[in-house]
Amino acid sequence: MPQFKKAFISNLDKFFIFVHDGIFYATSGAGNSNACFIKTLAKLYPEIPKTICPIEASKKGASYNKQHYEKMQNLIKESNGEIIPVSNGTNGEHIFGDITNWSIVDENCLNIIKKCSIKGELTVVISFDTAFAGLISKLCNYPNITHIHIPRSTGLIQNKNNLLRSKFEKKMYTHVNNCENSYIGCTSPYMKQHLGKAYGVRKDQLLDITNGVLLDKPNRKLDHKEILVIEKGVGIPRGAKYVLAYGRAERYKGYHILLKALSSMEPKKRPLFFIIAVEYTPDSDYVVYLKKLIKQLKLKGVLTTKFDATLPSILQQSPNLLAVVVPSLKEPFGLIPIENLANAHSKAPIIVARTGGLRKQIIHGRTGFLYKKTSPTDLAKQIKKVMTLSDRRKEVMSKAGFDYVKANYNYEQNIKSFFRELEKRELKRYTEKS
């Protein structure tokens, strides 16, 4: 047993970090957050060796971006780290996979840990999302290993009909209650409550690691002419007023609610829409449905499945953008409101569905606007409201929103708090054992 009295983290021999997205390409909010966590880990603990293990992604697939991968590769290498991909049996075609892939992941992860660590080394393993939940049972009470599993969402949030996933998660998450060396990380107060009530995880097994954004590199302020060129390039007519929504091409993201809200407004007064619905499989059923709905409702705007990570932050600075809308039917956290509020140059108010972890991110009327989820009527009401706001009111809301994010969703600070609490708990555990 390692002998130490005053510190835990500084005595670590190694970190293992398991992620499904964020290394080969940050194609989602989860992937972006994973990448930010690894960047912060590299900054906080550059001297501690790190083995970063993403699910293998095919170079020909939508989950691979050479530029992003090389950037992350250099960052990890410079902070005493290495990248070892994990196969889930799909040849890199489906990085998240399903329950049939996760057992393959478990075995491969365990083999990597055994191969890349020396017996007796003090190790922290951090795994993100359900693809790695099986590691909870594999690493339970494993000597000299502390394991923190951090679910970004759950089956009960995303799809209650997926009984195999939710049953598997419940089995793993309640298993934590029998492990001295394991914790479940909570990305929001909503997730903390959800994991306790719906999955039965004991409070003393939960650790806060509230999601957020990195504020070390502010967005560049753009000239109006630059923005007009970019808007033209993505198909937005010059001078046209529009609303922006973006994220995965999944029904729970609620883009159809936004379209129905716009259709309920007077044709001469309704704004255009710009929706970025990121597809993980070509011609997804939901995108096909949205195209039909747009045609049926006779709406004007742009629906694209091509995602550029820099585009939303650019469009937020446009005087033509009326609002950023997050119409999700359910979200455990949802990064989009925080990303927008963190942009000090944003000119567009944020309108968010009152659901899940989203409702805590917005102070209605002060930092943005909330509406009743699934209600096109209430969403249309909020869109009409932002259309009447003065520039001065928008500036005041933007400043309040930025200050709110800085105080509550500074990801680096939240990660530091997470490690301070982990240090406290593990130091106590090892002291009591010795």
N, C-alpha and C positions, 0 to 999 in steps of 0.2 A: 504493500500500500504506500502511495506517495506520502512523504512527510513534509508538511509545511504548516505554518501558523498564521501568517498575516495576509496571504494572497492565494488566489486560485488561478485566475486568468494568466497572470504573469509566470506561473509555473507550468503552463500548458506546453505540451510537446507538439501538438498538431490540431488543426481544424480540418474537418471534412464537411463540405457544403454540397448538398444534393438539390438540384433544381430541374424543372422540366423545360423552362423557357428562360431567356435572359442572357445566355452566353452565345449561342449560334445566331440568335436574333431575338430582340425584344418585341414580339408581335402582339403583346397584350399588356393590360395594366399589371397583371401578375409578373410578366416577363420584365417589364420596366422596373418594377419594384425589386425583383430579384437582382437585377443588374445594379441597382442603386445600393442594395444591401451589401453586395460583394465589393463595390467601390468603397463603401464606408468601412467595411471590415479591413480592407487593404490599407486604408488611411489610419485606422486606429491601432492596428496590430501588424505593422509591416514586417516585424522580425519573426513572427510565429509562422512556421510552415503551414501551407494550405493546399489541400487537394480539392479542387472544384470539379464536381461531377454532374454535368448536364445530361439529360436524355439525348442520345444520339439523334442528330437531325440530318436528313439527306440533303446534300448540296444542291439537288435539283428541286427541292420542295419549298413551300412557302415559309417554312420555319428556319430558313438559312439565309444569312446575309453576310457575304464575305467581309465587307467593310466593318460591320459591327463585331463580327467574330475576331478579326485581327486586332481591333481596338481593345476588346476584353482580354484577349490573349496576352497582349503587351502589358496591360495593367496588372494582370494576375502574375505574370512572370517577374515583373519588377517588384512585387511585394512578397517574394519568397513562395510563390505558388506554382501549381501545375494544373493542367486540365486533363481529366480522364473521362471520356464519354461513357455513358451507361446504355447498354442495349436493352430495349424493352420487347424485342422480338418482331418489330415492324420494319426493320431496315431503315429506320429514320423517317418513315413516312408519316407516322402519327406520334408526336412527342408526348402527348398526355396519355393516350390509349384508354383502356378500360380494365376492368378487374382481371381479365384474362392475361393482360400484359404486366400487371403490377406484381404478381408473384415472381415473374422473371426478373423484374427490377430488383426485388428484395434480395434474391440470391446473388445477383451480379454486384449489388452495392456491398453486401457483406464480404464478398470475395475481394473487392477493391480495398476495403478497410483492413482486412487480414493481410493482404499483400503489401500495402503501403504503410503499415505501422509495425513497430517493434513491440514485442510483449513487454508490458509494464509501463508503456508510455501513457501519459495523461492526455486524454483526447476529448474534444468536444465535437459532436456530430450535430449538424443542423440540417434538417430536411424540410423542404417546402412543398406542400400540397399533397393531395390524396395519392398521387402516383407513387409516393414514398411512405405512405402510412404504415405499410407492412413492416417497415423497419422498427416500429415500436416494439413488436413482439420479438423480433430478431435481436434487438439490443437491450432488452429488458434485463436490468441488473448485471449487465456485461461489465467485467472488471475494468476499472480505470477509464470508463467511457461515460460521458454525460450526453444524453440525447435530448434535443429539443425539436419537436415536430411542429411545424407552423402551417396550418391549413389556410389557404386563401379563401376557400369557400367550402361548402359541403353539399352532399347530394340532397339533403332535405331543403336546402335553400334553392338550388338550381333546378332540380327535377325530382319531385317527391315520388314519381312513378318509377324511378330507377332504384328499385328495392335492393338490388344486389350491391350497389354502391353504398347506400345508406346503412345497410346491415353490416357491410364490411367495415365502414368507418366507425360505427358504434362499437363493434367488437374491438377494434384497435384503440379507440380513444378511451374506452372504459378500462382497457388493459393497462393504461398508464397508471391507474389508481393502485396497481399492484407492483409498480416499479419504483425503486428508490432513486434511480438515476435518470428518470425521464420526466419531461414536462411537455405541455401543449402550449404553444405560443398563440397569443390573441392579438389579431391585427386591428381590432376596434373594440370599444365597449359592447357593441351589438354582438360581435362574435364571442366575446367572453360570456355574455349572458346565454347565447345560443348553445355554446358548447357545454355549459353547465346544465341547462334545462333540458335540451333535446338529446344530448349525448351522455349525460351523467358523469362528466369529468369533475372531480373534486376541486374545490377552490385552491387548495394548496398545491395542486398539480398544474395550475394555470400561471403563465407568465405573460405580462403585457409587453407587446412589441408593436405599438400602434403604428400603422402605416403612415406614409407621408411623402414629402418631396425634399430633394436636396436643394438648399438655398445658396450654395456656395458660388454658383455661376448664374447671375441674373440674365434674363432674356435681353437681347440687343434691341434697342429702340429702332424701329424701321421708318424710313421715309415713306410718305403717302404714295409716291410714284412707284416705289418698289412693291408695295402691297397691291396696287392696281395691276401691275404686270403679272403678279402671282395669281390674282383672282381671275384674270383673263385666261391664264394658262390652264386653270382647272375648270373653266367653263362658266364662270359667274359673269353675267353681263355687266358692263361698266356702269357704276352708280347704282346698281340694283341692291335693295335692302334684302337681307336674308337671315335665316337662323341656321346654326351649325349643330350637328349631332354626330358623334362618332364612337366607334367601339366594334366589338365582335358582331358578326352577322348571325345573331341568335335572337329568337323570338322574345326571350326575357329582357332584351335590351329595349324593347318597346318603341321602335321607330314607327310602327304602324299607328301608335297612339298619337305621335307627333303629326303624322300625315293627316289623320282624321281631325285633329285639332285645327290644322291649317284649312282644311276643307270646310270647316264650320264658320270660318270668317268670311266677310264680304270679299268677293273676288278682287275688287279694285283696291282693297286695303290690306289684303294678306301679303306677307313677305314670301320670298322664294325659300326653298330649303336647300341645304347642302349637307348630305348625309354620307359619311364614310362608314360603310359596313364591311368590315374586314372578313373575307372568306377564308376558311381553313380547308374547304374542299370546293372545287370549281362548281359553279351553278348550284349553290345551295338552295334548298327548298324555300328558305325564308327570303332570300334575295329575289327569287322568282316571284314570290308572293308580293313583295314590296313593289316590284315593277308593274305588276298587274293592278295593284291598288292605286298607284300613281296615275296610271292610265284611266282607271275607272273614275277616280275623283277629279280628273282633269287638272292636276296640279303642275306647277312649273318649278323647276329646280334641277339639282344635280344629285344623282345617286351613283357613287363610285365604290368599288371594292378594293381600290389601290390605296395603300396607306403609306404616308410619309410622316415619320415621327415629328418632324419640325413644322409641318403644315398647320396644325391647330394653333400653336403658339404664335404663328405669323398672322393668321386670320383674326385672332383675338384683338389685334391692334388696328383692325380695319374700322373706319368710321361707318362702313356699310353693314357691318355685322350687328344685328339688333340684340341677339342673345345666343348663348351657348345653352343647349337644352340637353338634359340627361333624363330621358323618359323611361328608365329601367323599371321593370315590374318588380324586381328584387335584386338586391346587391348586398353582399356582406360588408363591403367597404365602399369601393368605387373611387378610383383615383381622379377621375375627370374634374369634379368640382374643385378639388385641392390644386390640381395642376393649373386650372384657370385662375383661381384666386391668387396663386403664387406668382403670376405674371404681373409685375408692377405696371406694365405698359398696356394692360388689357383695357379695352374700351367697352367691352360687352358684358352686361349682367349675366348671371348664371341662373337658370331655372331648373329645378331638380324635383323629381318625384319624391313624395313623402313615403319612403320605404326603407326597410333594413338599416344598414349603416349610413346611408345617404342623408337621412333626416337630421343626423347630429352634425353634419358638416356645414350646414347653412343656417344662419340666423335670419328668419323670414323678415324681409323688409329692410334689413340692415346690411347683410353681406350678399344677399341674393333673394330668390323667391322659391317657395315650395308650393306644390300643388298635389291634389289627391291623385294617387297613382291609379292608373287605368282610366282616368277621366279626361277625355279629349276636351270637354267643355271647360273644366277648370284650368287645363293647360292653355287653352285659347285665351282665357281670361287673363292669365299671367303674361302671355305674349303681348296682348293688347296693352297691358299695364306698362311693360318696359318700353313700348313704342312711344309712350307719352313722357318718359323721364327726360329731364333736362340734362345737359352735359355736366352741370355742376353736381347734380344728384348722383350721376354715374361715377364721377370722380370720388365723391365721398364714400360711396359703396365699395369702390375698388380699393381705396385706402384701408377701409375697415376690414375688408376681406383679406388683404395681404397681411395685416397685423394679426388677424385671427389665425391664419395659417402659421405664421411665424411663432406664435405662442403655443399652438397645439399640435401642428403637423410638420414640424421641422424633423425630418427623418433621421438625420444624424444625431440630434439630441435624443430622440426616442430610442434609437439603437444603443446609445450610451447608457440610458436609463435601464434598458433591458439587460445589458451586461453587468451593470452595477448590482441589480437584483439577483442575477445568476451567480455572481461572485459571492454575494451575501449568503445565499441558500446553500451553495456547494461548499463553501468554507465551513459552514455550520455542520453540514452532513459529514464531511471528511473528519472534522474535529471530533464529532460525537463517535464516529466509528473507531477512531484511534484511541 
